[in-house]
């Protein structure tokens, strides 16, 4: 069957429907240019008849072919060189005809004809000229002459001109329809005259260009509409894609359902196969059950061999247990050695504690001796202060003395100077002793701290050793207990296996014997005797293992008792150490308190020593000032003695001179002399008084000066 398609003609993006069974009028052709543009930007001509061609519709086919040729020439003239649609024509196709029906009508059409299926017009891209603004970017390069040559073959020799110049186009078309039958018989002649047809096609194309020039303005408006239509087509394409996706999903769901059904079928097949295999296995078991009696003898022999192998394994296991016993004994010996080491370390710790205690006692004794020495130094300082007070009292007394100093006072002053020097030396000695005591106390504190740190470190190490010994002993006890449990479980398993094997042997022997049980009981086989011997050996081995296990249990009990004893001893040592530590802490606290008191006393003593040293320095300064005053007084006394000796000599000379004169004159002169000597220190009777009074006054002045100096030194 040939499909029917509606007649469609598209020219420059405009489409129109022309029924083939009627003759196309010029008005219908003009209406094609006024219709709404199709969503394309190219010139496509596609015509299809509404009825399939047959013998009864030969006139329709002729009309169709003549119309197709005329329209093709018009479009080529419009799309050719110089036309408004230059390069816009892409294809001319007409469908719904078989090749046999089209060949007589068409004259060497360049395009291939599709026999029974409708096809859309192919786009032939041609590069547009510079004068065409609507040309596509990549059109096919074809000249208008070639296009006209392709279409000329389809045209009849009586194709009309343009519709404007030929208003009587309908009559011409009727004449052309009449001539179509003649053209079919003269196809060969038309091939020769194709060149003339080409020229005519070019002329008609130029006329079509003139007709389509008016349409160029409309094409610009149609392009916008075409863009909108392209957008609508995109939306339609999107909807179509969605529909296709929905269909794909539906197909996928159907496929999954089919796959599930297939899986269910495969599972059913597998279950059926499994049942078949199970039935086969049952049949095999039935067949094997028939041969079971023949195989039992072989299995019994294999079991006997397995028993032998297991007995060998048990013997090896017993040897392993023996080696483990030896290892446990060695580990116990090592544990005992470690315990002895721990005890030795405990003894060392005890000795160190005793030494620390003795050192603490020595430190306390040394502290007491230092305190005693400090008290002695205090007493010395007090005695020195008393001496200084005595010296001050003596100085005050010396200030209050008004008698003239004699030569006997000089050695007393020298003695005071010596005493001040002794005081200075004693003060320096006290300072040295205080510094030495401080250094000794600091050294004692350092020694005590070092010894305390050493003792604490030793105690900590001893505690760590004891804890390690405890952990090692507990771990070894746990290991031994686990080994005992494992060995007991292995022995029980071996016993159970032996019992099971004995039962199996008995059952096998009963099955083998059958009716000759008594004969076989009377005459045991060599295998049975061997088995009995092996059983006896295994029983003896088990008895040995039981004995060894008992020995191990006793050893473990003894080790546990020893561990408990050691734990009790360790606890006792811990208690003793805690007590010793508490005592040491108490002693240390007492020593620290005593040291603090001693330091306070030393500070007080040092302050007092500093004060006494300051006082001694002041006394020394006062003594130096007294010595200077004494030296000055001694110089003045010597000068006075010299003057007194001179005055005495002068008086003696004057007396000797006056003794030679008269007595009266002597007396007057002596009186006047006495008078003058009293005023001018030349009178003889008052010379002794002058000698006695003037040094006393001078001595008093000197003592006053000495007192002023003492006051200044005290300030």
Buried (B, 14 or more C-beta within 10 A) or exposed (E): EBEEBEBBBBBBBBBBEBBBEEBBBBEBBEBBBEBEBBBBBBBBBBBBBBBBBEEEBBBBBBBBBBBBBBBBBBBBBBBBBBBBBBBBBBBBBBBBBBEEBBBBBBBEBEBEBBBEEBBEBEBBBBBBEEEBEBBBEEBEEBEBBBBBBBBBBBBBBBBBBBBEEEEEBEEBBBEBBEBBEEBBEBBEEBEEEBEEBBEBBBBBBBBBBBBBBEBBEBBEEBBEBBEEBEEEEEEEEEEEEEEEEEEEEEEEEEEEEEEEEEEEEEEEEEEEEEEEEEEEEEEEEEEEEEEEEEEBEEEBEEBBEEBEEBBEEBEEBBEEBEEBBEEBEEBBEEBEEBBEEBBEBBEEBBEBBEEBBEBBEEBBEBBEEBBEBBEEBBEBBEEBBEBBEEBBEEBEEBBEEEEBBEEEBBEEBEEBBEBBEEBBEBBEEBBEBBEEBBEBBEEBBEBBEEBBEBBEEBBEEBBEBBEEBBEBBEEBBEEBEEBBEEBEEBBEEBEEEBEEBEEBBEEBBEEBEEEEEEEBEEEEEEEBEEBEEBBEEBEEBBEEBEEBBEEBEEBBEEBBEBBEEBBEBBEEBEEBBEEBBEEBEEBBEEBEEBBEEBBEBBEEBBEBBBEBBEBBBBBBBBBEBBBEBBEEBBEBBEEBEEEBEEBBEEBEEBEEEBEEEEEEEBEEBBEEBBEEBBEEEBBBEBBEEBBEEBBEEBBBEBBEBBBEBBEEEEE
